[in-house]
Amino acid sequence: MKNLIDKYGRKIEYLRISVTDRCNLSCLYCIPPEGIKLVPKEKLLTFEEILRVAKITVGLGVQKIKLTGGEPLVRKGIVELIRKLSEIPELEDLSLTTNGILLSSLSEKLFQAGLKRVNVSVDSLQPDRFREITGGGELSKVLLGIDKAQNLGMKVKVNTVSLRGFNDPEILDFVQFSQIKKLEVRFIEFMPLCGNGWNQKLFIPLNEAKEIIAKSYTLKLTDGNGVATVYEIENGGRIGFIPTLSEPFCSGCSRIRLTSWGGIRPCLFSNIEYRILPLLRDGSPDEKIAEVIIKAVQSKPEYNPYLAQKTETKEILMRNVGG
């Protein structure tokens, strides 16, 4: 197996694949006020094309793949895609991130297909507030999905986008939820990836959340992995922090992204994209596609372009890129 190394010496071993730009929720941190123009279905990657790119990137050194969206579970055939991805011999880790609305109905099939790890977005533990943040989502469905996934033996992590004026009073509630469910809750900073919907007033630097928790709990730092700083707390809880803006982790970033319309993006906050959909459909060999992936890796910026004031993020939508 080869290694993908960018020009700053970072080993690229993590591919996030957006399987669709469709979603069954309209979260305020994801959807701009003017809405989203969906990509025509014929211009979206087929599952066969996604599988081919996955195999090529794994051959280049990628060890982890996470399926994202939009909402990946709304795409028909997702279970079979997971089954085929899980059969790639060199792939060490396959996971999926979801809003959880459809998780309870699909969890058993997903588990049987080979999915052993899932991240579920839960931005409030209060049904009315959850409905407001998500544009109509039903919290009970998400909580049922978490329970079913855990009962099957899946490892579940909960992702919570911290929003001032919305869910900031629930910080300690999420800590208790982590203890009760014996899972990891990860607080994520609100990022400017929702077009004109970005509002600086909603931003909470995660050191504030950490300070609130530290007043009531003892935080024991774990070795962890990935972009989150994770702490163990008493009674089986685990709390993670992903301070994307206040304490960027660019020096340790190991990710590239495949968009649902067939583009390789070396950085979530960059407009740089290398289109491989035409190559997938014109009969180009795997070697040609691999060359473009390597080129994308070599263009990975050293530092967050948004924080370096080198890019405009209003046209970068989390729902399209697959955060």
C-alpha positions as CSV (number, residue, x, y, z in Angstrom):
1,M,0.0,0.0,0.0
2,K,1.3,3.5,-0.9
3,N,1.1,6.6,1.3
4,L,-0.6,9.8,0.3
5,I,1.6,12.6,1.7
6,D,0.9,16.3,1.0
7,K,3.6,18.9,0.5
8,Y,3.5,19.8,4.2
9,G,4.3,16.2,5.3
10,R,0.8,15.3,6.4
11,K,-0.3,11.7,5.8
12,I,-3.7,11.6,4.1
13,E,-5.6,8.5,5.2
14,Y,-9.2,9.7,5.6
15,L,-11.8,10.1,2.8
16,R,-15.2,11.6,3.5
17,I,-17.7,10.7,0.8
18,S,-20.8,12.8,0.3
19,V,-23.3,10.3,-1.3
20,T,-26.0,12.9,-1.9
21,D,-26.8,16.6,-1.5
22,R,-30.4,15.7,-0.5
23,C,-31.6,15.8,3.1
24,N,-34.8,15.4,5.1
25,L,-34.0,18.2,7.5
26,S,-33.3,21.9,7.1
27,C,-30.9,22.7,10.0
28,L,-30.2,26.4,10.5
29,Y,-26.4,25.9,10.5
30,C,-26.6,24.1,7.2
31,I,-29.2,25.7,4.9
32,P,-28.9,29.3,3.7
33,P,-32.0,31.5,3.9
34,E,-32.4,31.4,0.1
35,G,-32.4,27.6,0.1
36,I,-30.2,25.2,-1.9
37,K,-30.3,24.4,-5.6
38,L,-30.0,20.6,-5.8
39,V,-27.7,18.9,-8.3
40,P,-29.6,17.0,-11.0
41,K,-29.6,13.3,-10.2
42,E,-27.9,12.4,-13.5
43,K,-24.9,14.5,-12.4
44,L,-24.5,12.8,-9.1
45,L,-22.0,9.9,-8.7
46,T,-23.5,6.5,-9.0
47,F,-22.7,3.9,-6.3
48,E,-20.5,2.1,-8.8
49,E,-18.5,5.3,-9.3
50,I,-18.3,5.9,-5.6
51,L,-17.0,2.4,-5.0
52,R,-14.4,2.7,-7.8
53,V,-13.1,6.0,-6.3
54,A,-13.0,4.4,-2.8
55,K,-11.0,1.4,-4.1
56,I,-8.5,3.8,-5.8
57,T,-8.0,5.9,-2.8
58,V,-7.6,2.9,-0.5
59,G,-5.0,1.7,-2.9
60,L,-3.2,5.0,-2.5
61,G,-3.1,4.8,1.2
62,V,-6.5,5.9,2.6
63,Q,-7.5,3.7,5.6
64,K,-10.7,5.3,6.8
65,I,-13.9,6.2,4.9
66,K,-16.9,8.1,6.3
67,L,-20.1,8.4,4.3
68,T,-21.9,11.8,4.6
69,G,-24.4,13.9,2.8
70,G,-26.7,15.8,2.8
71,E,-28.2,12.9,4.7
72,P,-26.8,9.6,3.4
73,L,-29.7,7.5,4.6
74,V,-32.1,9.2,2.2
75,R,-30.3,7.7,-0.8
76,K,-31.8,4.5,-2.0
77,G,-29.4,1.6,-2.0
78,I,-27.2,3.0,0.7
79,V,-27.2,-0.4,2.5
80,E,-25.8,-2.2,-0.5
81,L,-23.1,0.5,-1.0
82,I,-22.0,0.0,2.6
83,R,-21.9,-3.8,2.1
84,K,-19.6,-3.4,-0.9
85,L,-17.3,-0.8,0.8
86,S,-17.0,-3.0,3.8
87,E,-15.6,-5.7,1.6
88,I,-12.6,-3.7,0.5
89,P,-9.8,-5.7,2.1
90,E,-7.4,-2.9,2.9
91,L,-10.0,-0.5,4.4
92,E,-9.6,-0.4,8.2
93,D,-12.5,1.8,9.2
94,L,-15.9,2.5,7.6
95,S,-18.4,4.9,9.3
96,L,-21.4,7.0,8.6
97,T,-22.7,10.4,9.8
98,T,-26.4,10.9,10.0
99,N,-29.1,13.1,11.4
100,G,-30.7,10.0,12.8
101,I,-34.2,10.4,11.5
102,L,-34.1,7.2,9.5
103,L,-31.6,5.3,11.7
104,S,-34.0,3.3,13.7
105,S,-35.6,1.8,10.5
106,L,-32.3,1.0,8.8
107,S,-29.9,0.3,11.7
108,E,-30.2,-3.5,11.6
109,K,-29.7,-3.7,7.8
110,L,-26.7,-1.2,8.1
111,F,-25.1,-3.3,10.8
112,Q,-25.5,-6.5,8.9
113,A,-24.0,-4.8,5.8
114,G,-20.8,-4.1,7.8
115,L,-21.4,-0.7,9.4
116,K,-20.0,-0.8,12.9
117,R,-19.7,2.9,13.7
118,V,-22.0,5.9,13.3
119,N,-22.1,9.6,14.2
120,V,-25.5,11.0,15.0
121,S,-26.3,14.8,15.0
122,V,-28.3,15.8,18.0
123,D,-28.3,19.6,18.6
124,S,-30.8,19.7,21.4
125,L,-32.3,17.3,23.9
126,Q,-35.5,19.4,24.1
127,P,-38.1,18.4,21.4
128,D,-39.3,21.9,20.6
129,R,-35.8,23.4,20.4
130,F,-34.6,20.4,18.4
131,R,-37.5,21.0,16.0
132,E,-36.6,24.7,15.7
133,I,-32.9,24.1,15.0
134,T,-33.5,21.3,12.5
135,G,-36.5,22.8,10.7
136,G,-39.1,20.2,11.8
137,G,-37.1,17.2,13.0
138,E,-38.6,14.8,15.6
139,L,-36.1,14.2,18.4
140,S,-37.9,11.0,19.5
141,K,-37.0,9.3,16.2
142,V,-33.3,10.2,16.6
143,L,-33.1,8.9,20.1
144,L,-34.8,5.7,19.1
145,G,-32.3,5.3,16.3
146,I,-29.4,5.8,18.8
147,D,-30.8,3.1,21.1
148,K,-31.3,0.6,18.3
149,A,-27.8,1.2,17.0
150,Q,-26.3,0.7,20.4
151,N,-28.3,-2.4,21.1
152,L,-27.0,-3.9,17.9
153,G,-23.5,-3.3,19.0
154,M,-22.7,-0.2,16.9
155,K,-20.3,2.4,18.4
156,V,-22.3,5.6,18.5
157,K,-21.0,9.2,18.8
158,V,-23.2,12.2,19.1
159,N,-22.3,15.4,17.3
160,T,-23.7,18.7,18.8
161,V,-23.2,22.0,17.0
162,S,-22.9,24.7,19.8
163,L,-25.2,27.6,19.0
164,R,-25.4,30.6,21.3
165,G,-29.0,31.5,22.1
166,F,-30.2,28.1,21.2
167,N,-28.6,25.1,22.9
168,D,-26.0,26.7,25.1
169,P,-28.2,26.1,28.2
170,E,-28.0,22.4,27.5
171,I,-24.2,21.8,27.8
172,L,-24.4,20.0,31.1
173,D,-27.5,18.1,29.8
174,F,-25.4,16.6,27.1
175,V,-22.8,15.6,29.6
176,Q,-25.4,13.7,31.5
177,F,-26.7,12.2,28.3
178,S,-23.2,10.9,27.6
179,Q,-23.1,9.3,31.0
180,I,-26.5,7.7,30.7
181,K,-26.0,6.4,27.2
182,K,-22.3,5.5,27.7
183,L,-21.3,7.2,24.5
184,E,-19.2,10.1,23.4
185,V,-20.8,13.5,22.9
186,R,-18.7,15.8,20.7
187,F,-19.3,19.6,20.8
188,I,-18.6,21.2,17.4
189,E,-18.1,25.0,16.7
190,F,-20.6,26.7,14.3
191,M,-18.8,27.1,11.0
192,P,-19.4,29.7,8.2
193,L,-20.5,27.0,5.8
194,C,-24.2,27.9,5.4
195,G,-24.1,30.7,2.9
196,N,-25.8,33.9,4.1
197,G,-27.1,31.9,7.1
198,W,-23.8,32.4,9.0
199,N,-24.3,34.6,12.0
200,Q,-21.2,35.4,14.2
201,K,-23.5,36.1,17.2
202,L,-24.4,32.3,17.3
203,F,-20.7,31.3,17.6
204,I,-19.5,29.8,20.8
205,P,-15.8,29.1,21.2
206,L,-15.6,25.7,22.8
207,N,-13.3,26.8,25.6
208,E,-16.4,28.3,27.1
209,A,-18.2,25.0,27.0
210,K,-15.2,23.2,28.4
211,E,-15.0,25.7,31.3
212,I,-18.7,25.2,32.1
213,I,-18.2,21.4,32.2
214,A,-15.0,21.6,34.2
215,K,-16.8,23.3,37.0
216,S,-19.0,20.3,37.6
217,Y,-17.0,17.4,36.3
218,T,-13.4,16.1,36.4
219,L,-12.1,15.9,32.8
220,K,-9.5,13.2,32.1
221,L,-7.7,13.7,28.8
222,T,-7.6,10.6,26.6
223,D,-5.2,9.7,23.8
224,G,-8.1,9.9,21.4
225,N,-7.7,10.1,17.6
226,G,-8.8,12.3,14.8
227,V,-9.7,16.0,15.2
228,A,-11.5,15.9,18.5
229,T,-9.9,16.4,21.9
230,V,-11.6,13.9,24.0
231,Y,-12.0,13.6,27.8
232,E,-13.4,10.9,30.0
233,I,-15.7,11.9,32.8
234,E,-17.1,9.9,35.7
235,N,-19.8,7.2,35.3
236,G,-18.7,6.2,31.8
237,G,-19.2,9.5,29.9
238,R,-16.9,10.8,27.2
239,I,-16.9,14.4,26.0
240,G,-15.1,15.7,22.9
241,F,-14.4,19.2,21.5
242,I,-13.8,20.1,17.9
243,P,-12.8,23.8,17.9
244,T,-12.5,24.2,14.1
245,L,-12.2,28.0,14.2
246,S,-10.9,28.9,17.7
247,E,-8.2,26.3,17.7
248,P,-7.8,24.9,14.2
249,F,-6.2,21.5,13.8
250,C,-4.8,22.0,10.3
251,S,-1.4,20.7,11.1
252,G,-2.8,17.3,11.8
253,C,-5.5,17.1,9.2
254,S,-5.5,13.8,7.3
255,R,-8.7,14.3,5.2
256,I,-9.8,14.8,1.7
257,R,-13.4,14.9,0.5
258,L,-15.3,13.4,-2.4
259,T,-18.4,15.5,-3.3
260,S,-21.6,13.9,-4.4
261,W,-21.1,15.4,-7.9
262,G,-17.7,13.9,-8.4
263,G,-15.2,16.4,-7.1
264,I,-12.1,15.9,-4.9
265,R,-11.8,18.7,-2.3
266,P,-8.5,18.9,-0.3
267,C,-10.0,21.2,2.4
268,L,-13.5,21.8,3.8
269,F,-12.9,25.6,3.8
270,S,-11.4,25.9,0.3
271,N,-13.1,26.4,-3.1
272,I,-10.4,24.2,-4.7
273,E,-12.0,21.2,-6.3
274,Y,-10.7,18.6,-8.8
275,R,-13.4,17.1,-11.0
276,I,-13.1,13.4,-11.6
277,L,-16.7,12.7,-12.7
278,P,-15.7,13.2,-16.4
279,L,-12.9,10.7,-16.0
280,L,-15.2,8.2,-14.4
281,R,-17.5,8.4,-17.4
282,D,-15.2,8.7,-20.3
283,G,-13.4,5.4,-19.9
284,S,-10.3,6.8,-18.2
285,P,-8.1,4.1,-16.4
286,D,-7.7,4.0,-12.6
287,E,-4.2,5.4,-13.0
288,K,-5.5,8.6,-14.5
289,I,-8.0,9.1,-11.7
290,A,-5.3,8.3,-9.1
291,E,-3.2,11.1,-10.7
292,V,-5.9,13.7,-10.1
293,I,-6.4,12.5,-6.5
294,I,-2.7,12.9,-5.9
295,K,-2.7,16.3,-7.4
296,A,-5.6,17.3,-5.1
297,V,-3.7,16.1,-2.1
298,Q,-0.7,18.2,-3.2
299,S,-2.9,21.3,-3.3
300,K,-4.1,20.8,0.2
301,P,-3.5,24.2,2.0
302,E,-1.3,24.4,5.0
303,Y,-3.8,26.4,7.0
304,N,-7.5,27.0,7.0
305,P,-8.0,29.4,4.0
306,Y,-11.0,31.1,5.7
307,L,-9.0,32.0,8.8
308,A,-6.1,33.1,6.7
309,Q,-8.6,35.3,4.8
310,K,-7.7,33.7,1.5
311,T,-11.2,32.4,0.5
312,E,-14.8,33.4,0.6
313,T,-17.0,30.7,2.2
314,K,-20.5,31.9,1.3
315,E,-20.6,29.5,-1.6
316,I,-19.2,26.6,0.4
317,L,-22.2,24.7,1.9
318,M,-21.7,22.0,4.4
319,R,-24.6,20.1,3.0
320,N,-23.0,20.0,-0.5
321,V,-19.4,19.3,0.5
322,G,-20.1,16.7,3.1
323,G,-18.6,18.1,6.3
